Amino acid sequence: MGNEETATASGPALFQVCAQVEIRNVLARIAHASDEGSLDEYGACFTEDARWEMPGLVVRHGRTQICQAGAERRASAIAGPGTHTRHLISTTAVTVQGDEAVAESCWQFYVGTGERPVPASMGTYRDTLRRTDEGWQVAERIVRPG
């Protein structure tokens, strides 16, 4: 029964599955770019008018400000290439409605990954995504530690 349903999935169901996979890949690319990629790779995951929010930090508006925040974290050796840090994302649930979606994920942030990884923080992401000409991109990221 389950295989038969899967084999005949088309139309809206197939769109949902494809969108969910694409969205999970966007979230993974953000994590990879945060640790080892370029700021251009990082920024490409966000819409031009994106919003990034985390308690205790300045809310960033737009791709340029979001990339500037990434550059600041790199300059402070908090994260980025050479810092031996790692962002892990898990238990992601994606809800797609047309060209918009919400993804809720848990994250863990490790330091010292070059020798002996140590968990430094964890929390949740609530990402609102939009399908654009460039594919799915994050329009809003709300980061909640804890």
Backbone as ProteinMPNN parsed JSONL, in Angstrom:
{"seq_chain_A": "MGNEETATASGPALFQVCAQVEIRNVLARIAHASDEGSLDEYGACFTEDARWEMPGLVVRHGRTQICQAGAERRASAIAGPGTHTRHLISTTAVTVQGDEAVAESCWQFYVGTGERPVPASMGTYRDTLRRTDEGWQVAERIVRPG", "coords_chain_A": {"N_chain_A": [[0.827, -1.182, 0.0], [1.834, 1.369, 0.894], [4.063, 1.637, -0.872], [2.757, 1.686, -3.319], [1.335, 4.104, -3.134], [3.456, 5.893, -3.063], [4.68, 5.412, -5.521], [2.795, 6.409, -7.298], [2.652, 9.053, -6.726], [2.152, 12.383, -7.608], [1.894, 15.656, -9.116], [0.557, 17.966, -6.786], [1.515, 16.6, -4.443], [4.056, 15.695, -5.206], [5.275, 18.16, -5.752], [5.328, 19.205, -3.142], [7.136, 17.445, -1.84], [9.491, 17.826, -3.365], [9.914, 20.578, -2.907], [10.335, 20.558, -0.125], [12.748, 19.089, 0.048], [14.481, 20.775, -1.4], [14.399, 23.051, 0.266], [15.465, 22.039, 2.669], [18.055, 21.644, 1.737], [18.86, 24.296, 1.289], [18.961, 25.227, 3.943], [20.985, 23.58, 4.905], [23.111, 24.483, 3.288], [23.441, 27.07, 4.316], [24.424, 26.492, 6.887], [26.824, 25.123, 6.225], [28.185, 27.144, 4.785], [28.422, 29.021, 6.801], [30.382, 27.914, 8.396], [32.534, 27.111, 6.707], [32.364, 28.186, 4.161], [32.117, 30.822, 1.649], [31.213, 34.295, 2.145], [29.626, 35.163, 0.094], [28.408, 32.774, -0.757], [26.964, 32.213, 1.538], [25.286, 34.518, 1.729], [23.767, 34.218, -0.611], [21.798, 32.464, 0.071], [19.783, 33.856, 1.206], [16.978, 36.086, 0.786], [16.977, 39.285, -0.91], [15.707, 41.144, 0.732], [15.733, 40.014, 3.244], [15.3, 39.144, 6.745], [17.008, 38.862, 9.816], [17.105, 37.605, 13.001], [18.074, 37.477, 16.416], [17.904, 37.006, 19.878], [19.317, 39.545, 21.92], [21.086, 40.472, 20.025], [21.669, 42.808, 17.333], [18.994, 43.272, 15.121], [19.123, 42.192, 11.829], [18.622, 43.562, 8.637], [18.017, 42.778, 5.386], [20.052, 41.328, 2.797], [22.656, 42.369, 2.586], [23.246, 43.448, 5.185], [22.998, 41.086, 6.647], [25.116, 39.574, 5.643], [27.185, 41.262, 6.447], [27.044, 40.897, 9.212], [27.856, 38.243, 9.301], [30.478, 38.608, 8.415], [31.47, 40.089, 10.564], [31.343, 38.154, 12.612], [33.256, 36.413, 11.642], [35.537, 38.056, 11.673], [35.812, 38.351, 14.391], [36.526, 35.843, 15.064], [34.556, 34.066, 15.818], [33.052, 32.362, 14.265], [33.346, 30.675, 11.1], [35.606, 30.106, 8.274], [38.551, 28.445, 9.274], [38.12, 28.72, 12.002], [37.461, 26.448, 13.323], [34.802, 25.612, 13.916], [31.422, 24.363, 14.036], [28.211, 24.178, 12.711], [25.338, 22.397, 13.354], [22.362, 21.044, 12.106], [19.154, 19.796, 12.864], [16.225, 17.686, 13.172], [14.312, 18.922, 11.436], [11.324, 20.4, 10.401], [9.228, 20.993, 7.728], [6.877, 23.132, 6.28], [5.043, 23.707, 3.484], [3.44, 26.128, 1.534], [2.322, 26.893, -1.348], [4.325, 29.303, -2.832], [5.668, 29.922, -0.553], [7.148, 29.025, 2.578], [7.624, 27.48, 5.798], [10.173, 26.565, 7.932], [11.119, 24.708, 10.675], [13.693, 24.123, 12.884], [16.115, 22.394, 14.914], [19.219, 23.454, 16.275], [22.738, 23.004, 16.787], [25.794, 24.239, 18.027], [29.164, 23.861, 17.692], [32.468, 24.203, 19.024], [36.062, 24.102, 18.663], [36.444, 22.017, 16.839], [38.576, 21.064, 15.415], [40.18, 19.495, 16.975], [39.084, 18.521, 19.563], [35.829, 18.41, 19.717], [33.497, 20.635, 21.239], [30.361, 21.223, 22.621], [28.915, 24.381, 22.266], [26.627, 25.97, 22.145], [23.044, 25.834, 21.662], [19.813, 25.61, 20.073], [16.848, 26.829, 18.429], [15.801, 27.304, 15.041], [13.595, 29.325, 13.249], [12.597, 29.504, 10.187], [11.399, 31.416, 7.554], [10.658, 30.943, 4.273], [10.949, 31.817, 0.789], [10.022, 31.151, -2.527], [11.995, 32.024, -5.18], [13.268, 33.511, -8.237], [15.815, 32.545, -8.131], [15.541, 30.21, -6.795], [14.584, 28.521, -3.729], [14.78, 30.666, -0.944], [15.811, 32.062, 2.192], [13.663, 34.24, 3.798], [13.18, 35.211, 6.273], [14.845, 34.697, 9.301], [14.6, 33.493, 12.472], [16.351, 33.159, 15.311], [16.599, 31.212, 18.129], [18.139, 30.775, 21.088], [18.795, 28.015, 23.343]], "CA_chain_A": [[0.0, 0.0, 0.0], [2.694, 2.535, 0.967], [4.845, 1.745, -2.095], [1.851, 2.052, -4.395], [1.068, 5.533, -2.998], [4.676, 6.598, -3.425], [4.925, 5.255, -6.952], [1.843, 7.193, -8.075], [2.638, 10.443, -6.261], [2.411, 13.375, -8.652], [1.205, 16.921, -8.892], [0.811, 18.676, -5.538], [2.332, 15.823, -3.508], [5.426, 15.718, -5.698], [5.742, 19.521, -5.519], [5.619, 19.325, -1.709], [8.36, 16.698, -1.534], [10.616, 18.524, -4.006], [10.13, 21.837, -2.188], [10.923, 20.249, 1.177], [14.15, 18.706, -0.165], [15.206, 21.991, -1.78], [14.487, 23.897, 1.455], [16.464, 21.428, 3.569], [19.368, 21.911, 1.155], [19.186, 25.7, 1.567], [19.348, 25.314, 5.349], [22.304, 22.945, 5.021], [24.105, 25.375, 2.68], [23.712, 28.154, 5.267], [25.298, 25.954, 7.932], [28.146, 24.866, 5.648], [28.824, 28.423, 4.47], [28.754, 29.67, 8.071], [31.599, 27.318, 8.947], [33.658, 26.928, 5.789], [32.137, 28.773, 2.842], [32.306, 32.261, 1.459], [30.064, 35.12, 2.494], [28.75, 35.173, -1.083], [27.603, 31.541, -0.679], [26.066, 32.426, 2.674], [24.304, 35.528, 1.363], [22.905, 33.732, -1.688], [20.72, 31.669, 0.664], [18.8, 34.791, 1.749], [16.402, 37.053, -0.144], [17.563, 40.63, -0.782], [15.046, 41.868, 1.817], [15.616, 39.09, 4.377], [15.406, 39.638, 8.121], [17.705, 37.888, 10.668], [16.88, 38.056, 14.379], [18.505, 36.628, 17.528], [17.855, 37.816, 21.103], [20.578, 40.117, 22.386], [21.867, 41.0, 18.906], [20.977, 43.739, 16.452], [18.247, 42.64, 14.029], [19.71, 42.522, 10.524], [17.631, 43.707, 7.576], [18.589, 42.724, 4.05], [21.179, 40.428, 2.558], [23.922, 43.059, 2.861], [23.461, 43.477, 6.634], [23.178, 39.708, 7.111], [26.502, 39.216, 5.303], [28.056, 42.053, 7.323], [27.061, 40.207, 10.503], [28.727, 37.084, 9.104], [31.861, 39.107, 8.355], [31.837, 40.448, 11.94], [31.608, 36.908, 13.354], [34.54, 35.905, 11.149], [36.598, 38.943, 12.162], [35.943, 38.084, 15.82], [36.874, 34.419, 15.177], [33.443, 33.343, 16.442], [32.68, 31.317, 13.309], [33.869, 30.889, 9.758], [36.78, 29.317, 7.901], [39.711, 28.509, 10.16], [37.77, 28.848, 13.425], [37.163, 25.108, 13.856], [33.445, 25.584, 14.451], [30.495, 23.573, 13.212], [26.775, 24.312, 12.937], [24.589, 21.184, 13.017], [20.919, 21.262, 12.059], [18.44, 18.516, 12.921], [14.779, 17.65, 13.422], [13.693, 19.975, 10.637], [9.968, 20.195, 9.907], [8.972, 21.988, 6.688], [5.503, 23.273, 5.819], [5.054, 24.471, 2.24], [2.152, 26.607, 1.027], [2.597, 27.622, -2.583], [5.693, 29.791, -2.985], [6.189, 30.261, 0.767], [7.309, 27.865, 3.448], [8.201, 27.683, 7.117], [10.978, 25.427, 8.397], [11.518, 24.799, 12.079], [14.817, 23.204, 13.072], [16.987, 22.527, 16.074], [20.623, 23.618, 15.881], [23.801, 22.891, 17.783], [26.992, 24.923, 17.585], [30.343, 23.279, 18.328], [33.767, 24.849, 18.86], [37.174, 23.165, 18.853], [36.221, 20.821, 16.031], [39.837, 20.604, 14.843], [40.79, 18.51, 17.876], [38.101, 17.9, 20.46], [34.623, 19.236, 19.639], [32.797, 20.964, 22.48], [29.122, 21.952, 22.338], [28.963, 25.733, 22.816], [25.264, 26.462, 22.295], [22.036, 25.155, 20.874], [18.541, 26.309, 20.058], [15.969, 26.553, 17.306], [15.631, 28.248, 13.941], [12.298, 29.38, 12.558], [12.905, 30.126, 8.903], [10.354, 31.622, 6.572], [11.318, 30.926, 2.968], [10.186, 32.24, -0.369], [10.558, 30.65, -3.785], [12.352, 33.155, -6.027], [13.866, 33.092, -9.509], [17.06, 31.835, -7.802], [15.177, 29.028, -6.015], [14.123, 28.824, -2.373], [15.69, 31.475, -0.147], [15.283, 32.457, 3.492], [13.184, 35.617, 3.87], [13.302, 35.585, 7.684], [15.387, 33.685, 10.215], [14.52, 33.826, 13.887], [17.214, 32.253, 16.054], [16.289, 31.183, 19.567], [19.031, 29.905, 21.87], [18.199, 27.266, 24.445]], "C_chain_A": [[0.875, 1.252, 0.0], [3.497, 2.727, -0.303], [3.987, 2.176, -3.271], [1.553, 3.549, -4.347], [2.285, 6.344, -3.436], [4.897, 6.566, -4.928], [3.992, 6.116, -7.791], [1.779, 8.651, -7.639], [2.98, 11.37, -7.413], [1.711, 14.659, -8.275], [1.572, 17.558, -7.579], [1.699, 17.916, -4.56], [3.798, 15.842, -3.925], [6.045, 17.1, -5.505], [6.154, 19.701, -4.063], [6.941, 18.655, -1.359], [9.578, 17.402, -2.124], [10.935, 19.817, -3.268], [10.786, 21.575, -0.841], [12.401, 19.881, 1.05], [14.981, 19.943, -0.508], [15.408, 22.898, -0.567], [15.497, 23.336, 2.443], [17.878, 21.666, 3.056], [19.793, 23.359, 1.378], [19.668, 25.842, 3.009], [20.724, 24.688, 5.577], [23.396, 23.84, 4.435], [24.44, 26.545, 3.598], [24.681, 27.669, 6.34], [26.714, 25.722, 7.405], [28.882, 26.17, 5.364], [29.209, 29.171, 5.741], [30.091, 29.182, 8.61], [32.78, 27.341, 7.991], [33.521, 27.656, 4.459], [32.415, 30.264, 2.792], [31.053, 33.006, 1.908], [29.105, 35.254, 1.316], [27.846, 33.951, -1.086], [26.546, 31.673, 0.418], [24.932, 33.374, 2.276], [23.321, 35.062, 0.308], [21.736, 32.898, -1.159], [19.579, 32.53, 1.196], [18.241, 35.684, 0.646], [17.065, 38.412, 0.084], [16.988, 41.386, 0.413], [14.9, 41.031, 3.089], [15.794, 39.803, 5.717], [16.013, 38.516, 8.953], [17.641, 38.411, 12.092], [17.365, 37.003, 15.373], [18.499, 37.489, 18.784], [19.255, 38.295, 21.512], [21.458, 40.681, 21.29], [21.012, 41.952, 18.076], [20.253, 42.944, 15.361], [18.859, 43.115, 12.716], [18.619, 42.515, 9.465], [18.345, 43.72, 6.234], [19.829, 41.853, 3.977], [22.513, 41.086, 2.912], [24.22, 43.084, 4.351], [23.692, 42.073, 7.194], [24.606, 39.248, 6.811], [27.503, 40.003, 6.144], [28.155, 41.403, 8.694], [27.942, 38.961, 10.424], [30.19, 37.488, 9.069], [32.354, 39.498, 9.754], [32.15, 39.208, 12.77], [32.944, 36.316, 12.926], [35.699, 36.745, 11.678], [36.856, 38.734, 13.655], [36.317, 36.639, 16.111], [35.81, 33.62, 15.929], [33.034, 32.169, 15.575], [33.313, 31.651, 11.973], [35.103, 30.05, 9.495], [37.949, 29.545, 8.861], [39.395, 28.593, 11.641], [37.486, 27.51, 14.095], [35.822, 25.081, 14.587], [32.557, 24.773, 13.514], [29.066, 23.838, 13.67], [26.108, 23.012, 12.492], [23.095, 21.503, 13.093], [20.231, 19.899, 12.065], [16.959, 18.753, 13.177], [14.051, 18.792, 12.721], [12.316, 19.542, 10.155], [9.661, 21.333, 8.942], [7.493, 21.95, 6.31], [5.523, 24.202, 4.618], [3.631, 24.849, 1.872], [2.441, 27.482, -0.18], [4.063, 28.006, -2.682], [6.291, 30.275, -1.67], [6.245, 29.009, 1.61], [7.852, 28.313, 4.8], [8.942, 26.399, 7.476], [11.372, 25.687, 9.841], [12.545, 23.702, 12.327], [15.445, 23.419, 14.435], [18.409, 22.68, 15.56], [21.522, 23.422, 17.091], [25.034, 23.56, 17.192], [28.169, 24.385, 18.405], [31.572, 24.129, 18.046], [34.839, 23.784, 19.061], [37.071, 21.919, 18.008], [37.491, 20.302, 15.365], [40.492, 19.519, 15.684], [39.753, 17.777, 18.707], [36.842, 18.773, 20.494], [33.935, 19.399, 20.998], [31.51, 21.695, 22.109], [29.163, 23.314, 23.036], [27.569, 26.313, 23.031], [24.326, 25.64, 21.421], [20.752, 25.96, 20.92], [17.698, 25.898, 18.876], [16.06, 27.672, 16.272], [14.172, 28.172, 13.522], [12.555, 30.198, 11.301], [11.638, 30.229, 8.07], [11.058, 31.755, 5.237], [10.353, 31.34, 1.872], [10.843, 31.631, -1.607], [10.76, 31.846, -4.714], [12.867, 32.616, -7.358], [15.164, 32.319, -9.284], [16.797, 30.536, -7.037], [14.68, 29.455, -4.641], [15.204, 29.607, -1.642], [14.999, 31.838, 1.169], [14.918, 33.936, 3.454], [13.239, 36.135, 5.308], [13.862, 34.406, 8.463], [15.29, 34.236, 11.617], [15.293, 32.744, 14.631], [16.858, 32.36, 17.528], [17.257, 30.236, 20.261], [18.244, 29.138, 22.926], [17.617, 25.949, 24.049]], "O_chain_A": [[0.666, 2.128, -0.839], [3.617, 3.853, -0.785], [4.435, 2.943, -4.123], [1.519, 4.204, -5.389], [2.145, 7.367, -4.106], [5.257, 7.575, -5.533], [4.361, 6.517, -8.895], [0.941, 9.406, -8.131], [3.975, 11.171, -8.11], [1.027, 14.742, -7.254], [2.755, 17.689, -7.262], [2.552, 18.52, -3.909], [4.683, 15.99, -3.082], [7.214, 17.205, -5.135], [7.202, 20.28, -3.777], [7.769, 19.237, -0.658], [10.592, 17.554, -1.444], [12.104, 20.119, -3.028], [11.703, 22.299, -0.453], [13.217, 20.318, 1.86], [16.067, 20.132, 0.039], [16.49, 23.458, -0.396], [16.303, 24.084, 2.996], [18.8, 21.866, 3.847], [20.968, 23.622, 1.631], [20.673, 26.505, 3.265], [21.528, 25.207, 6.351], [24.481, 23.951, 5.006], [25.593, 26.972, 3.658], [25.648, 28.358, 6.665], [27.69, 26.083, 8.063], [30.069, 26.291, 5.666], [30.216, 29.879, 5.759], [30.843, 29.949, 9.211], [33.913, 27.566, 8.416], [34.489, 27.729, 3.702], [32.879, 30.871, 3.756], [29.976, 32.422, 2.034], [27.904, 35.437, 1.513], [26.656, 34.059, -1.38], [25.39, 31.291, 0.238], [23.757, 33.061, 2.469], [22.158, 35.465, 0.325], [20.776, 32.658, -1.891], [18.534, 32.011, 1.591], [18.941, 36.004, -0.315], [17.642, 38.659, 1.143], [17.689, 42.179, 1.041], [14.035, 41.311, 3.919], [16.354, 40.896, 5.802], [15.605, 37.361, 8.834], [18.073, 39.531, 12.365], [17.112, 35.81, 15.211], [19.036, 38.597, 18.766], [20.231, 37.547, 21.454], [22.478, 41.306, 21.581], [19.783, 41.9, 18.119], [20.837, 42.048, 14.75], [19.085, 44.31, 12.525], [17.802, 41.597, 9.396], [19.185, 44.584, 5.981], [20.55, 41.67, 4.959], [23.397, 40.439, 3.473], [25.341, 42.771, 4.753], [24.492, 41.894, 8.112], [25.233, 38.598, 7.647], [28.552, 39.475, 6.515], [29.237, 41.36, 9.28], [28.683, 38.656, 11.358], [31.044, 36.798, 9.625], [33.515, 39.266, 10.091], [33.108, 39.202, 13.543], [33.681, 35.779, 13.753], [36.726, 36.202, 12.085], [37.978, 38.916, 14.128], [36.416, 36.246, 17.273], [36.115, 32.628, 16.591], [32.707, 31.098, 16.087], [33.759, 32.776, 11.747], [35.594, 29.361, 10.389], [38.284, 30.678, 9.207], [40.308, 28.544, 12.466], [37.292, 27.452, 15.309], [35.718, 24.596, 15.714], [32.9, 24.532, 12.356], [28.75, 23.738, 14.856], [26.304, 22.578, 11.357], [22.633, 22.151, 14.032], [20.652, 18.971, 11.374], [16.515, 19.885, 13.371], [13.278, 19.527, 13.335], [12.154, 18.467, 9.579], [9.814, 22.504, 9.29], [6.929, 20.886, 6.055], [5.966, 25.346, 4.716], [2.728, 24.012, 1.891], [2.763, 28.663, -0.047], [4.942, 27.146, -2.624], [7.311, 30.964, -1.67], [5.495, 28.057, 1.394], [8.455, 29.378, 4.926], [8.41, 25.297, 7.341], [11.891, 26.751, 10.18], [12.318, 22.529, 12.032], [15.323, 24.489, 15.031], [18.769, 22.105, 14.533], [21.13, 23.639, 18.238], [25.286, 23.458, 15.992], [28.172, 24.445, 19.634], [31.707, 24.705, 16.967], [34.559, 22.698, 19.568], [37.558, 20.861, 18.409], [37.485, 19.205, 14.806], [41.269, 18.715, 15.17], [39.569, 16.567, 18.573], [36.797, 19.766, 21.22], [33.809, 18.457, 21.781], [31.549, 22.678, 21.369], [29.411, 23.397, 24.239], [27.346, 27.06, 23.984], [24.754, 24.864, 20.566], [20.621, 26.888, 21.719], [17.803, 24.778, 18.377], [16.354, 28.823, 16.595], [13.588, 27.09, 13.449], [12.708, 31.419, 11.351], [10.904, 29.255, 7.904], [11.954, 32.586, 5.083], [9.134, 31.232, 2.001], [12.069, 31.6, -1.719], [9.819, 32.587, -4.999], [12.895, 31.404, -7.575], [15.574, 31.532, -10.137], [17.742, 29.837, -6.671], [14.389, 30.631, -4.422], [16.385, 29.267, -1.704], [13.772, 31.911, 1.247], [15.748, 34.782, 3.123], [13.333, 37.34, 5.538], [13.415, 33.269, 8.308], [15.823, 35.303, 11.921], [14.937, 31.567, 14.586], [16.82, 33.45, 18.098], [17.203, 29.026, 20.044], [17.166, 29.559, 23.346], [17.087, 25.229, 24.894]]}, "name": "protein", "num_of_chains": 1, "seq": "MGNEETATASGPALFQVCAQVEIRNVLARIAHASDEGSLDEYGACFTEDARWEMPGLVVRHGRTQICQAGAERRASAIAGPGTHTRHLISTTAVTVQGDEAVAESCWQFYVGTGERPVPASMGTYRDTLRRTDEGWQVAERIVRPG"}
